[in-house]
Amino acid sequence: MEERTDRLPLSLTLASLRAADALLVIGSDDPAYTASKLIPYLLARRPCWR
């Protein structure tokens, strides 16, 4: 088995998020949960639903 870790550069990721009409934020009500993808969503300045 081979693991592929290809990732988009942050600038391309933000451009993709900005191109979206809206973003869906999926999370948890667990106090120990940290939404690691939240910062790029906020930087994209798009409407978010949770």
C-alpha positions as CSV (number, residue, x, y, z in Angstrom):
1,M,0.0,0.0,0.0
2,E,1.2,3.5,-0.8
3,E,0.2,6.7,0.9
4,R,-0.1,9.8,-1.2
5,T,0.2,13.1,0.6
6,D,-0.1,15.5,-2.3
7,R,-1.5,18.8,-1.0
8,L,-2.5,22.0,-2.5
9,P,-0.5,25.2,-1.7
10,L,-2.3,27.5,0.7
11,S,-2.7,30.2,-2.0
12,L,-4.5,27.7,-4.3
13,T,-6.6,26.4,-1.4
14,L,-7.8,29.9,-0.5
15,A,-8.5,30.6,-4.1
16,S,-10.7,27.5,-4.3
17,L,-12.5,28.4,-1.1
18,R,-13.1,32.0,-2.3
19,A,-14.6,30.6,-5.6
20,A,-17.2,28.7,-3.6
21,D,-20.7,30.3,-3.1
22,A,-20.7,29.1,0.5
23,L,-18.7,26.8,2.8
24,L,-20.0,24.0,5.1
25,V,-18.2,23.8,8.4
26,I,-18.5,20.3,10.0
27,G,-17.5,20.0,13.6
28,S,-18.4,18.5,16.9
29,D,-19.8,19.6,20.3
30,D,-17.0,17.6,22.0
31,P,-15.0,20.1,24.1
32,A,-11.7,18.4,23.1
33,Y,-12.5,18.9,19.3
34,T,-10.4,21.4,17.5
35,A,-11.5,22.5,14.0
36,S,-8.1,22.5,12.3
37,K,-9.6,23.6,8.9
38,L,-11.4,26.6,10.3
39,I,-8.7,29.2,9.8
40,P,-8.6,28.8,5.9
41,Y,-12.4,29.0,5.9
42,L,-12.3,32.3,7.8
43,L,-9.5,33.6,5.6
44,A,-11.7,32.9,2.5
45,R,-14.3,35.3,3.8
46,R,-17.2,33.3,2.4
47,P,-20.6,32.6,4.1
48,C,-20.3,29.6,6.4
49,W,-23.0,27.3,7.7
50,R,-22.6,25.0,10.6
